[in-house]
């Protein structure tokens, strides 16, 4: 997980998880619409998993 991805996950979470597939982007996007904090947390969890 690079520092650029972490900053991107904080600023705009769905864009940070684009490489992880459509499902991840959709989940993070819906959580970001529900509230910014849940979207950031979900993006950081997805980025922290190993590929």
CHARMM-style PDB file with segment names, atoms N, HN, CA, C and O in Angstrom:
ATOM      1  N   UNK     1       0.851  -1.159   0.000  1.00  0.00      PROA
ATOM      2  CA  UNK     1       0.000   0.000   0.000  1.00  0.00      PROA
ATOM      3  C   UNK     1       0.908   1.236   0.000  1.00  0.00      PROA
ATOM      4  O   UNK     1       1.687   1.452   0.928  1.00  0.00      PROA
ATOM      5  N   UNK     2       0.791   2.019  -1.033  1.00  0.00      PROA
ATOM      6  HN  UNK     2       0.158   1.844  -1.787  1.00  0.00      PROA
ATOM      7  CA  UNK     2       1.639   3.202  -1.153  1.00  0.00      PROA
ATOM      8  C   UNK     2       0.994   4.407  -0.478  1.00  0.00      PROA
ATOM      9  O   UNK     2      -0.209   4.427  -0.222  1.00  0.00      PROA
ATOM     10  N   UNK     3       1.805   5.388  -0.202  1.00  0.00      PROA
ATOM     11  HN  UNK     3       2.783   5.371  -0.410  1.00  0.00      PROA
ATOM     12  CA  UNK     3       1.314   6.597   0.446  1.00  0.00      PROA
ATOM     13  C   UNK     3       0.350   7.345  -0.473  1.00  0.00      PROA
ATOM     14  O   UNK     3      -0.581   7.999  -0.002  1.00  0.00      PROA
ATOM     15  N   UNK     4       0.575   7.248  -1.787  1.00  0.00      PROA
ATOM     16  HN  UNK     4       1.331   6.717  -2.169  1.00  0.00      PROA
ATOM     17  CA  UNK     4      -0.331   7.883  -2.751  1.00  0.00      PROA
ATOM     18  C   UNK     4      -1.720   7.276  -2.664  1.00  0.00      PROA
ATOM     19  O   UNK     4      -2.716   7.999  -2.705  1.00  0.00      PROA
ATOM     20  N   UNK     5      -1.798   5.954  -2.543  1.00  0.00      PROA
ATOM     21  HN  UNK     5      -0.989   5.367  -2.510  1.00  0.00      PROA
ATOM     22  CA  UNK     5      -3.101   5.276  -2.426  1.00  0.00      PROA
ATOM     23  C   UNK     5      -3.808   5.651  -1.128  1.00  0.00      PROA
ATOM     24  O   UNK     5      -5.030   5.803  -1.111  1.00  0.00      PROA
ATOM     25  N   UNK     6      -3.056   5.801  -0.047  1.00  0.00      PROA
ATOM     26  HN  UNK     6      -2.064   5.677  -0.061  1.00  0.00      PROA
ATOM     27  CA  UNK     6      -3.659   6.172   1.230  1.00  0.00      PROA
ATOM     28  C   UNK     6      -4.239   7.580   1.145  1.00  0.00      PROA
ATOM     29  O   UNK     6      -5.358   7.815   1.603  1.00  0.00      PROA
ATOM     30  N   UNK     7      -3.494   8.516   0.567  1.00  0.00      PROA
ATOM     31  HN  UNK     7      -2.585   8.325   0.195  1.00  0.00      PROA
ATOM     32  CA  UNK     7      -3.989   9.881   0.405  1.00  0.00      PROA
ATOM     33  C   UNK     7      -5.210   9.897  -0.502  1.00  0.00      PROA
ATOM     34  O   UNK     7      -6.180  10.605  -0.233  1.00  0.00      PROA
ATOM     35  N   UNK     8      -5.161   9.119  -1.574  1.00  0.00      PROA
ATOM     36  HN  UNK     8      -4.372   8.544  -1.793  1.00  0.00      PROA
ATOM     37  CA  UNK     8      -6.296   9.033  -2.486  1.00  0.00      PROA
ATOM     38  C   UNK     8      -7.514   8.421  -1.793  1.00  0.00      PROA
ATOM     39  O   UNK     8      -8.646   8.830  -2.053  1.00  0.00      PROA
ATOM     40  N   UNK     9      -7.288   7.452  -0.920  1.00  0.00      PROA
ATOM     41  HN  UNK     9      -6.369   7.120  -0.708  1.00  0.00      PROA
ATOM     42  CA  UNK     9      -8.395   6.836  -0.173  1.00  0.00      PROA
ATOM     43  C   UNK     9      -9.032   7.827   0.790  1.00  0.00      PROA
ATOM     44  O   UNK     9     -10.228   7.742   1.068  1.00  0.00      PROA
ATOM     45  N   UNK    10      -8.251   8.753   1.293  1.00  0.00      PROA
ATOM     46  HN  UNK    10      -7.279   8.822   1.067  1.00  0.00      PROA
ATOM     47  CA  UNK    10      -8.801   9.758   2.200  1.00  0.00      PROA
ATOM     48  C   UNK    10      -9.549  10.834   1.425  1.00  0.00      PROA
ATOM     49  O   UNK    10     -10.600  11.298   1.868  1.00  0.00      PROA
ATOM     50  N   UNK    11      -9.019  11.235   0.272  1.00  0.00      PROA
ATOM     51  HN  UNK    11      -8.165  10.857  -0.088  1.00  0.00      PROA
ATOM     52  CA  UNK    11      -9.641  12.308  -0.506  1.00  0.00      PROA
ATOM     53  C   UNK    11     -10.867  11.808  -1.271  1.00  0.00      PROA
ATOM     54  O   UNK    11     -11.942  12.397  -1.168  1.00  0.00      PROA
ATOM     55  N   UNK    12     -10.712  10.734  -2.032  1.00  0.00      PROA
ATOM     56  HN  UNK    12      -9.838  10.256  -2.116  1.00  0.00      PROA
ATOM     57  CA  UNK    12     -11.813  10.174  -2.825  1.00  0.00      PROA
ATOM     58  C   UNK    12     -11.706   8.648  -2.813  1.00  0.00      PROA
ATOM     59  O   UNK    12     -11.057   8.069  -3.685  1.00  0.00      PROA
ATOM     60  N   UNK    13     -12.333   7.995  -1.839  1.00  0.00      PROA
ATOM     61  HN  UNK    13     -12.859   8.466  -1.131  1.00  0.00      PROA
ATOM     62  CA  UNK    13     -12.159   6.555  -1.624  1.00  0.00      PROA
ATOM     63  C   UNK    13     -12.434   5.648  -2.827  1.00  0.00      PROA
ATOM     64  O   UNK    13     -11.651   4.722  -3.042  1.00  0.00      PROA
ATOM     65  N   UNK    14     -13.495   5.847  -3.630  1.00  0.00      PROA
ATOM     66  HN  UNK    14     -14.131   6.598  -3.455  1.00  0.00      PROA
ATOM     67  CA  UNK    14     -13.725   4.907  -4.728  1.00  0.00      PROA
ATOM     68  C   UNK    14     -12.597   4.878  -5.763  1.00  0.00      PROA
ATOM     69  O   UNK    14     -12.336   3.836  -6.364  1.00  0.00      PROA
ATOM     70  N   UNK    15     -11.946   5.990  -5.970  1.00  0.00      PROA
ATOM     71  HN  UNK    15     -12.158   6.837  -5.482  1.00  0.00      PROA
ATOM     72  CA  UNK    15     -10.863   6.044  -6.953  1.00  0.00      PROA
ATOM     73  C   UNK    15      -9.636   5.261  -6.486  1.00  0.00      PROA
ATOM     74  O   UNK    15      -8.856   4.783  -7.310  1.00  0.00      PROA
ATOM     75  N   UNK    16      -9.462   5.131  -5.192  1.00  0.00      PROA
ATOM     76  HN  UNK    16     -10.095   5.520  -4.522  1.00  0.00      PROA
ATOM     77  CA  UNK    16      -8.302   4.424  -4.656  1.00  0.00      PROA
ATOM     78  C   UNK    16      -8.395   2.910  -4.854  1.00  0.00      PROA
ATOM     79  O   UNK    16      -7.367   2.233  -4.880  1.00  0.00      PROA
ATOM     80  N   UNK    17      -9.606   2.370  -4.994  1.00  0.00      PROA
ATOM     81  HN  UNK    17     -10.440   2.920  -4.973  1.00  0.00      PROA
ATOM     82  CA  UNK    17      -9.773   0.917  -5.097  1.00  0.00      PROA
ATOM     83  C   UNK    17     -10.171   0.456  -6.495  1.00  0.00      PROA
ATOM     84  O   UNK    17     -10.714  -0.638  -6.653  1.00  0.00      PROA
ATOM     85  N   UNK    18      -9.912   1.269  -7.503  1.00  0.00      PROA
ATOM     86  HN  UNK    18      -9.471   2.158  -7.375  1.00  0.00      PROA
ATOM     87  CA  UNK    18     -10.294   0.922  -8.879  1.00  0.00      PROA
ATOM     88  C   UNK    18      -9.628  -0.371  -9.333  1.00  0.00      PROA
ATOM     89  O   UNK    18     -10.252  -1.154 -10.050  1.00  0.00      PROA
ATOM     90  N   UNK    19      -8.392  -0.617  -8.943  1.00  0.00      PROA
ATOM     91  HN  UNK    19      -7.885   0.019  -8.361  1.00  0.00      PROA
ATOM     92  CA  UNK    19      -7.663  -1.822  -9.367  1.00  0.00      PROA
ATOM     93  C   UNK    19      -8.197  -3.104  -8.737  1.00  0.00      PROA
ATOM     94  O   UNK    19      -7.840  -4.198  -9.174  1.00  0.00      PROA
ATOM     95  N   UNK    20      -9.034  -2.988  -7.732  1.00  0.00      PROA
ATOM     96  HN  UNK    20      -9.324  -2.099  -7.377  1.00  0.00      PROA
ATOM     97  CA  UNK    20      -9.511  -4.154  -7.001  1.00  0.00      PROA
ATOM     98  C   UNK    20     -10.828  -4.707  -7.520  1.00  0.00      PROA
ATOM     99  O   UNK    20     -11.377  -5.632  -6.921  1.00  0.00      PROA
ATOM    100  N   UNK    21     -11.342  -4.179  -8.597  1.00  0.00      PROA
ATOM    101  HN  UNK    21     -10.896  -3.428  -9.084  1.00  0.00      PROA
ATOM    102  CA  UNK    21     -12.541  -4.727  -9.213  1.00  0.00      PROA
ATOM    103  C   UNK    21     -13.770  -3.871  -9.012  1.00  0.00      PROA
ATOM    104  O   UNK    21     -13.806  -2.964  -8.182  1.00  0.00      PROA
ATOM    105  N   UNK    22     -14.773  -4.194  -9.803  1.00  0.00      PROA
ATOM    106  HN  UNK    22     -14.743  -4.931 -10.478  1.00  0.00      PROA
ATOM    107  CA  UNK    22     -16.012  -3.416  -9.832  1.00  0.00      PROA
ATOM    108  C   UNK    22     -16.782  -3.524  -8.520  1.00  0.00      PROA
ATOM    109  O   UNK    22     -17.382  -2.547  -8.072  1.00  0.00      PROA
ATOM    110  N   UNK    23     -16.772  -4.693  -7.907  1.00  0.00      PROA
ATOM    111  HN  UNK    23     -16.285  -5.487  -8.271  1.00  0.00      PROA
ATOM    112  CA  UNK    23     -17.503  -4.882  -6.655  1.00  0.00      PROA
ATOM    113  C   UNK    23     -16.954  -4.020  -5.538  1.00  0.00      PROA
ATOM    114  O   UNK    23     -17.715  -3.426  -4.773  1.00  0.00      PROA
ATOM    115  N   UNK    24     -15.644  -3.949  -5.442  1.00  0.00      PROA
ATOM    116  HN  UNK    24     -15.026  -4.432  -6.063  1.00  0.00      PROA
ATOM    117  CA  UNK    24     -15.017  -3.129  -4.409  1.00  0.00      PROA
ATOM    118  C   UNK    24     -15.316  -1.654  -4.626  1.00  0.00      PROA
ATOM    119  O   UNK    24     -15.600  -0.924  -3.676  1.00  0.00      PROA
ATOM    120  N   UNK    25     -15.252  -1.221  -5.874  1.00  0.00      PROA
ATOM    121  HN  UNK    25     -15.022  -1.814  -6.645  1.00  0.00      PROA
ATOM    122  CA  UNK    25     -15.540   0.182  -6.183  1.00  0.00      PROA
ATOM    123  C   UNK    25     -16.988   0.495  -5.843  1.00  0.00      PROA
ATOM    124  O   UNK    25     -17.276   1.556  -5.289  1.00  0.00      PROA
ATOM    125  N   UNK    26     -17.896  -0.404  -6.164  1.00  0.00      PROA
ATOM    126  HN  UNK    26     -17.662  -1.266  -6.615  1.00  0.00      PROA
ATOM    127  CA  UNK    26     -19.314  -0.178  -5.900  1.00  0.00      PROA
ATOM    128  C   UNK    26     -19.593  -0.114  -4.404  1.00  0.00      PROA
ATOM    129  O   UNK    26     -20.332   0.760  -3.950  1.00  0.00      PROA
ATOM    130  N   UNK    27     -19.015  -1.023  -3.638  1.00  0.00      PROA
ATOM    131  HN  UNK    27     -18.415  -1.733  -4.006  1.00  0.00      PROA
ATOM    132  CA  UNK    27     -19.211  -1.025  -2.190  1.00  0.00      PROA
ATOM    133  C   UNK    27     -18.668   0.247  -1.560  1.00  0.00      PROA
ATOM    134  O   UNK    27     -19.329   0.869  -0.729  1.00  0.00      PROA
ATOM    135  N   UNK    28     -17.466   0.628  -1.957  1.00  0.00      PROA
ATOM    136  HN  UNK    28     -16.929   0.122  -2.632  1.00  0.00      PROA
ATOM    137  CA  UNK    28     -16.857   1.841  -1.393  1.00  0.00      PROA
ATOM    138  C   UNK    28     -17.637   3.077  -1.829  1.00  0.00      PROA
ATOM    139  O   UNK    28     -17.779   4.018  -1.049  1.00  0.00      PROA
ATOM    140  N   UNK    29     -18.140   3.090  -3.051  1.00  0.00      PROA
ATOM    141  HN  UNK    29     -18.025   2.325  -3.684  1.00  0.00      PROA
ATOM    142  CA  UNK    29     -18.921   4.233  -3.525  1.00  0.00      PROA
ATOM    143  C   UNK    29     -20.217   4.385  -2.727  1.00  0.00      PROA
ATOM    144  O   UNK    29     -20.585   5.495  -2.341  1.00  0.00      PROA
ATOM    145  N   UNK    30     -20.903   3.272  -2.484  1.00  0.00      PROA
ATOM    146  HN  UNK    30     -20.604   2.371  -2.798  1.00  0.00      PROA
ATOM    147  CA  UNK    30     -22.156   3.324  -1.713  1.00  0.00      PROA
ATOM    148  C   UNK    30     -21.876   3.755  -0.276  1.00  0.00      PROA
ATOM    149  O   UNK    30     -22.625   4.549   0.292  1.00  0.00      PROA
ATOM    150  N   UNK    31     -20.801   3.232   0.311  1.00  0.00      PROA
ATOM    151  HN  UNK    31     -20.192   2.587  -0.151  1.00  0.00      PROA
ATOM    152  CA  UNK    31     -20.466   3.640   1.673  1.00  0.00      PROA
ATOM    153  C   UNK    31     -20.049   5.106   1.731  1.00  0.00      PROA
ATOM    154  O   UNK    31     -20.316   5.784   2.724  1.00  0.00      PROA
ATOM    155  N   UNK    32     -19.401   5.600   0.682  1.00  0.00      PROA
ATOM    156  HN  UNK    32     -19.184   5.049  -0.124  1.00  0.00      PROA
ATOM    157  CA  UNK    32     -19.024   7.007   0.635  1.00  0.00      PROA
ATOM    158  C   UNK    32     -20.257   7.887   0.513  1.00  0.00      PROA
ATOM    159  O   UNK    32     -20.303   8.971   1.094  1.00  0.00      PROA
ATOM    160  N   UNK    33     -21.252   7.438  -0.234  1.00  0.00      PROA
ATOM    161  HN  UNK    33     -21.214   6.557  -0.706  1.00  0.00      PROA
ATOM    162  CA  UNK    33     -22.503   8.196  -0.313  1.00  0.00      PROA
ATOM    163  C   UNK    33     -23.231   8.218   1.022  1.00  0.00      PROA
ATOM    164  O   UNK    33     -23.861   9.213   1.378  1.00  0.00      PROA
ATOM    165  N   UNK    34     -23.142   7.108   1.763  1.00  0.00      PROA
ATOM    166  HN  UNK    34     -22.630   6.299   1.474  1.00  0.00      PROA
ATOM    167  CA  UNK    34     -23.785   7.043   3.071  1.00  0.00      PROA
ATOM    168  C   UNK    34     -23.083   7.940   4.084  1.00  0.00      PROA
ATOM    169  O   UNK    34     -23.706   8.467   5.005  1.00  0.00      PROA
ATOM    170  N   UNK    35     -21.801   8.100   3.902  1.00  0.00      PROA
ATOM    171  HN  UNK    35     -21.295   7.671   3.153  1.00  0.00      PROA
ATOM    172  CA  UNK    35     -21.006   8.935   4.803  1.00  0.00      PROA
ATOM    173  C   UNK    35     -19.556   8.817   4.418  1.00  0.00      PROA
ATOM    174  O   UNK    35     -19.098   7.749   4.011  1.00  0.00      PROA
ATOM    175  N   UNK    36     -18.841   9.894   4.541  1.00  0.00      PROA
ATOM    176  HN  UNK    36     -19.213  10.761   4.871  1.00  0.00      PROA
ATOM    177  CA  UNK    36     -17.460   9.904   4.077  1.00  0.00      PROA
ATOM    178  C   UNK    36     -16.578   8.960   4.889  1.00  0.00      PROA
ATOM    179  O   UNK    36     -15.735   8.264   4.324  1.00  0.00      PROA
ATOM    180  N   UNK    37     -16.761   8.929   6.192  1.00  0.00      PROA
ATOM    181  HN  UNK    37     -17.446   9.495   6.651  1.00  0.00      PROA
ATOM    182  CA  UNK    37     -15.930   8.101   7.074  1.00  0.00      PROA
ATOM    183  C   UNK    37     -16.064   6.603   6.760  1.00  0.00      PROA
ATOM    184  O   UNK    37     -15.039   5.929   6.662  1.00  0.00      PROA
ATOM    185  N   UNK    38     -17.282   6.045   6.597  1.00  0.00      PROA
ATOM    186  HN  UNK    38     -18.115   6.592   6.677  1.00  0.00      PROA
ATOM    187  CA  UNK    38     -17.371   4.626   6.244  1.00  0.00      PROA
ATOM    188  C   UNK    38     -16.693   4.297   4.907  1.00  0.00      PROA
ATOM    189  O   UNK    38     -16.109   3.225   4.753  1.00  0.00      PROA
ATOM    190  N   UNK    39     -16.773   5.216   3.951  1.00  0.00      PROA
ATOM    191  HN  UNK    39     -17.248   6.087   4.076  1.00  0.00      PROA
ATOM    192  CA  UNK    39     -16.101   5.002   2.672  1.00  0.00      PROA
ATOM    193  C   UNK    39     -14.595   4.958   2.812  1.00  0.00      PROA
ATOM    194  O   UNK    39     -13.935   4.123   2.193  1.00  0.00      PROA
ATOM    195  N   UNK    40     -14.049   5.845   3.616  1.00  0.00      PROA
ATOM    196  HN  UNK    40     -14.586   6.523   4.118  1.00  0.00      PROA
ATOM    197  CA  UNK    40     -12.594   5.868   3.842  1.00  0.00      PROA
ATOM    198  C   UNK    40     -12.148   4.608   4.562  1.00  0.00      PROA
ATOM    199  O   UNK    40     -11.132   4.013   4.205  1.00  0.00      PROA
ATOM    200  N   UNK    41     -12.900   4.200   5.572  1.00  0.00      PROA
ATOM    201  HN  UNK    41     -13.726   4.684   5.862  1.00  0.00      PROA
ATOM    202  CA  UNK    41     -12.539   2.992   6.319  1.00  0.00      PROA
ATOM    203  C   UNK    41     -12.578   1.765   5.411  1.00  0.00      PROA
ATOM    204  O   UNK    41     -11.668   0.937   5.450  1.00  0.00      PROA
ATOM    205  N   UNK    42     -13.620   1.642   4.598  1.00  0.00      PROA
ATOM    206  HN  UNK    42     -14.360   2.314   4.566  1.00  0.00      PROA
ATOM    207  CA  UNK    42     -13.723   0.501   3.682  1.00  0.00      PROA
ATOM    208  C   UNK    42     -12.594   0.514   2.659  1.00  0.00      PROA
ATOM    209  O   UNK    42     -12.029  -0.534   2.347  1.00  0.00      PROA
ATOM    210  N   UNK    43     -12.263   1.680   2.140  1.00  0.00      PROA
ATOM    211  HN  UNK    43     -12.722   2.532   2.393  1.00  0.00      PROA
ATOM    212  CA  UNK    43     -11.175   1.771   1.160  1.00  0.00      PROA
ATOM    213  C   UNK    43      -9.846   1.381   1.792  1.00  0.00      PROA
ATOM    214  O   UNK    43      -9.055   0.673   1.169  1.00  0.00      PROA
ATOM    215  N   UNK    44      -9.590   1.823   3.004  1.00  0.00      PROA
ATOM    216  HN  UNK    44     -10.233   2.398   3.510  1.00  0.00      PROA
ATOM    217  CA  UNK    44      -8.333   1.461   3.665  1.00  0.00      PROA
ATOM    218  C   UNK    44      -8.268  -0.029   3.987  1.00  0.00      PROA
ATOM    219  O   UNK    44      -7.199  -0.635   3.916  1.00  0.00      PROA
ATOM    220  N   UNK    45      -9.410  -0.618   4.340  1.00  0.00      PROA
ATOM    221  HN  UNK    45     -10.278  -0.125   4.398  1.00  0.00      PROA
ATOM    222  CA  UNK    45      -9.427  -2.066   4.597  1.00  0.00      PROA
ATOM    223  C   UNK    45      -9.159  -2.832   3.306  1.00  0.00      PROA
ATOM    224  O   UNK    45      -8.391  -3.794   3.305  1.00  0.00      PROA
ATOM    225  N   UNK    46      -9.781  -2.418   2.213  1.00  0.00      PROA
ATOM    226  HN  UNK    46     -10.405  -1.636   2.213  1.00  0.00      PROA
ATOM    227  CA  UNK    46      -9.568  -3.091   0.934  1.00  0.00      PROA
ATOM    228  C   UNK    46      -8.126  -2.928   0.461  1.00  0.00      PROA
ATOM    229  O   UNK    46      -7.535  -3.865  -0.077  1.00  0.00      PROA
ATOM    230  N   UNK    47      -7.565  -1.749   0.660  1.00  0.00      PROA
ATOM    231  HN  UNK    47      -8.045  -0.988   1.097  1.00  0.00      PROA
ATOM    232  CA  UNK    47      -6.182  -1.526   0.258  1.00  0.00      PROA
ATOM    233  C   UNK    47      -5.206  -2.318   1.130  1.00  0.00      PROA
ATOM    234  O   UNK    47      -4.119  -2.679   0.678  1.00  0.00      PROA
ATOM    235  N   UNK    48      -5.587  -2.583   2.360  1.00  0.00      PROA
ATOM    236  HN  UNK    48      -6.470  -2.290   2.727  1.00  0.00      PROA
ATOM    237  CA  UNK    48      -4.709  -3.301   3.276  1.00  0.00      PROA
ATOM    238  C   UNK    48      -4.666  -4.800   3.019  1.00  0.00      PROA
ATOM    239  O   UNK    48      -3.701  -5.465   3.396  1.00  0.00      PROA
ATOM    240  N   UNK    49      -5.717  -5.348   2.372  1.00  0.00      PROA
ATOM    241  HN  UNK    49      -6.501  -4.809   2.066  1.00  0.00      PROA
ATOM    242  CA  UNK    49      -5.722  -6.774   2.033  1.00  0.00      PROA
ATOM    243  C   UNK    49      -4.652  -7.051   0.983  1.00  0.00      PROA
ATOM    244  O   UNK    49      -4.295  -6.179   0.190  1.00  0.00      PROA
ATOM    245  N   UNK    50      -4.157  -8.263   0.996  1.00  0.00      PROA
ATOM    246  HN  UNK    50      -4.447  -8.971   1.640  1.00  0.00      PROA
ATOM    247  CA  UNK    50      -3.206  -8.642  -0.050  1.00  0.00      PROA
ATOM    248  C   UNK    50      -3.974  -9.050  -1.303  1.00  0.00      PROA
ATOM    249  O   UNK    50      -5.075  -9.591  -1.214  1.00  0.00      PROA
ATOM    250  N   UNK    51      -3.397  -8.791  -2.450  1.00  0.00      PROA
ATOM    251  HN  UNK    51      -2.502  -8.351  -2.521  1.00  0.00      PROA
ATOM    252  CA  UNK    51      -4.039  -9.128  -3.721  1.00  0.00      PROA
ATOM    253  C   UNK    51      -4.013 -10.600  -3.985  1.00  0.00      PROA
ATOM    254  OT1 UNK    51      -4.513 -11.051  -5.015  1.00  0.00      PROA
TER     255      UNK     51
END
